[in-house]
Amino acid sequence: MIKAENIKKYYGDIPAVDGISFEIRPGETFGLLGPNGAGKTTTINMLTGILKPDEGKILIKGTDNRKNSDIRRLVGYAPQSLAIYDELSGEENLAFFGKLYGLRGVKLKKQIDWTLDFAGLQNKRSELVKTYSGGMKRRLNLVCALIHNPPILFLDEPTVGVDPQSRNQIFDRIEQLKSEGKTIVYTTHYIEEAQRLCERVGIIDYGKLLALDTVEALIEEYGGMSVIEAELQSPPSDMERIPGLIGKTKLRLETEHPLEDLARLMEKNIKFKEIKIVKSDLEAVFLNLTGRSLRD
């Protein structure tokens, strides 16, 4: 459905996207996960035709002409920066974008009604967008990209700055779109979003694609070991033979086989007051690949 071949984009001498390649399958939800400034939005803008790659090639349904009107009708784009008009109502925003895609009359009215229902905004349809909450604006921004019912949807950080209820509703709507077979490209720096929504995830940083696979495969390859954290009921008699012991009654043991190692500890007649097994997850993958230091 979508193919990027060694695409690059420079701002001056700085590579914002530095030679990344991937393919996105029809009906797949594909995530680009990375810190702020990693190159996610620049990549999305090249995929949608807003920016032209300085090098490389992008194909959508086998063609590299993303300015073609037939290709544009296949694509919906909800950008990170809200692309809606505060001085128009929700309904007027949807009508404006629908007309850009050639919708008129009964078909336009039907799509406006459907998208307002989908976004939970029917009761706000006639109110000016400037009166909407942040979450309502995000939901309207999303459905403006859906007004023409495109098979391909690009969502760039669609939950930034929204409250937990609005975020959960956006998740529910994206999962509904997934069930309808839409191809979704989803950028985020929220690890739990990528883990919940995406079949495959590409981890991007400093414009480079560091890894790409299913969430499960990424965790297996890059997640590192699980950790057993426990408090013992009493100090063991042979403390020097207990791996991971901290002090007399605290234990922290990194392991690839937590259940087996825990069973071996119990065979030594160790009694536990509290046990916690911390399994590797996509957060560990992300931190192992991108580094653990904070940057702005």
N, C-alpha and C positions, 0 to 999 in steps of 0.2 A: 504493500500500500504506500509506504513512505520509505525513501532510501536517502541517506546522507553519506556521501563519499568524500572523506578527507577535507571537510569544510573548515575554512579559516576566515577569521575576521579580525582586522587590526584597527585600533584607534591610535593613530600616529605610529609609533614603533612598538606599541604594547599589544600583544595578541590577546584579544578578549575570548576568542575561540581558536584553539590551536590544533587543527588537524584531527577532528573527531569523525568517526564513521559508525553508523548503525542502521539497522532496518527495523521497521515497525510493521507488524503483521495486521491484516484486516481483523477488526473486532477486538484488538488488544488494547489494554490500558497500560501505557508505557510511561514510566516515571523518570524524570531527571531530578536527582537529589543532589543538592550541594549547598555550601554556605552562600551567604549574600556576596555578590560580586564574583561568583564562580564562572559565569558565562551562560547561565540558563536562559535568561531573557533574550540575550543576543542570539542564541541558538534558535529559540522559538521564532524570533523576528525574521531569521533567515528561512526557516521552514515555511513560514506563511507568506513570504515574498515582500515583507516590509523592508528588509535589508537584503542586499545582494552579497553573496560570499565573495571575498577577495580571491579565494582559491577554492577548488573543489566543486562538487556537483550535488544538487538536490533533485530528486525525482518524486513526484506524486502521481500515482497510477501510471508510471512509466514515462511521464513527460516532465521536462525541466522548465516548462513555461508556466510559472505560477501566476503570471499576470493574465493568463487566458481566462475568459469569463466562465467557461465551463468548469475549469479547475477551481476557481474562486467559489462557485456555488457548492462545491463539495466540502468546503471548509468553513467552520465557525471558530472565532477567536475571541476569548475573554481575556483581555490584557490585565496585568497587575495594576497598572494605573487605570482607574475607572474611566471607561469610555462611554459615559452617559451624560445627558444634559440636565442640569439642575433646574432650569427654567421651564422644562417640559414636564408633563405628567408621565407616570410609568407607561400608560397606554400610548401616549404620543411618542415616547422614545421607541417603543416597539414598532409602531406604525412607520416611523422614519426609517429604521433599519430594515424593516420588511420591504419597503418600497425600493430601497437600494438594491435588494435582491430580486426585484421584479414582481413582488407580490402585490395583488390588487383585489379590491372587491371582497367577495365572500371568502375567498381563500385567505386573504390577509386577516379578515376579522376572525376566522376560525383559528388561525395561528396565534393571534394576539390573545384570544381567550384561553387557548391551551397553555401558552407560556406563562400567563398570569396565574393560572391554576397551579402549574408546575412549580412556580416560585413562591406560592402562597401569598400572592399580592393582589388577589381579586378585589378585596375591600379597600385597596389603596390605589386602584387603577387611575382614578381621576385626580389624585393629589400630586402636587409638584414634587419632583424628586428631591429638591432641597429640604423638604420636610421629612424625608426618610431617615431612618436610623442607618448606622454603618452596615449592619447585617442586611437590611433591606436593599441597600444600594448594591451590595455584593451579589445578592440573588438576582437583581435586575440586570446587572452587568453580565451575569452568566447567561440568562435567558435571551438577552439581546443577541448573543452568539448562536442561539438555537432557533431564532424566529423562522429561518428558512429550512429547518429540519435537515442539517447537513450530516453526512455519514462520518465526517472527520471533525473532531473537536480539539482545539488547543486551549488549555487552561493554564495560565501563568500565575502561580501563587494565588489561587482563587479564594483562600480563606484568610488572607492577611488582614489583621486588625478587626476581626469579627468576634462576637461573643460566642461562648460555647454552644448555645442553643442554635444559633444561625450556622455555626460550623457543622454541627451534627446534621442539620437539615440539608446543607450543601452536600455532605457525604452521602446522605440517603438519595438525593437526586442524581448524583454521579453514579451510584450503584444501580439506579434504575436505568440510566443511559447505557451502562455496561451490559445490563441484561437484554437491552434492545439491540445489541450488536454494534454499537458505535465504536469507532476507533478513537481513542482518547490519548492525547499527549499531555502529561500533567507535570508541571514543575513545582517543586516545593523545597523548603529547607526544614520542614517538619517531618521528622523520621516516622512518626506514627502514621502520618497520612500515606506516605509511600508504602509502608508495610501493610496497611489496611486495604488500599485501593488498587495497587499495581501488580500486574502479572510479572512484569520484568522491570528492573530498575537499573538505570545507568547513573553511576556516581561520578560527578563532575567537579573539578576544582582547578582554579587557575587556567580555565579554558581547555583542560584536558579531560578526556574520559578515562577514569582510573579503573573502572570495572563495570561490567554489564552482565546481568544474569537474572534468574528468578531470585526472589528474596531468600528462599531456602538454600539455594546454591551459593549465594553470596555469604550467608551466615556460615555455611560449612567451610568455605574456603578462606574467608578473611575474618571471621568473627572471633577467633581465639578460643581459649578454653573456658569451660564453665568454672564456677567458684562455689565451694562449700563453705558456708559461714555458720558457725555453731558455737553454742555455749555448753560446756560440760557441767554435769551435776557436781562433780568433784575432780580434783587433780588426779590424773592417771599415775599408777605406780611406776611405770616405765616411760617417763616423759620424753626421754631422748629418742625413743623409738616411734613416737607419734608424729607423723609428718604434718606440717602446717600449724603446729601448736604455737600460740602466742601467749606468753605468760604461763599461768597454771591452768586456766579453764576456758580460754578463748582459742578458737581454731579457725584458720582461714587457709583453704587448700585449693589451688588451681589444678584442674584435672580435665582430661578429655572424657573420662568415664565416671561421672559423679556418683551414680547409683552403686556401681561396683566398688568404688573406693569407700563409700559410706558403709556398705555391707562389711568390708574388711575391717573397718574401724570398730564396728559393732561386734565382730568376732573376737576382738581384743578385750571384750567385756567393758567397753566404754559406754557410759550412760549419758544421754544428752538431755539437757534442759530445754534447748531450743535449737532447731536446725532450719537453715534456709539454703536452697540451691538456686544460685543465680545463673541462669542459662545465657549463653551468648545470643545476641539479637542484632537487628539492623543498626542500632545505635553503636554497638561495638564495631561493626564493619565500617560504618561511617567515620568513626573516630580513628580507627586503625589506618584507614586509607588517606584521610585528609589532615590528620594531626589533631592533637588535643588542645593546642593553644588557641585562645580567643583572638579573633582579629575583626576589625571593623571595615 
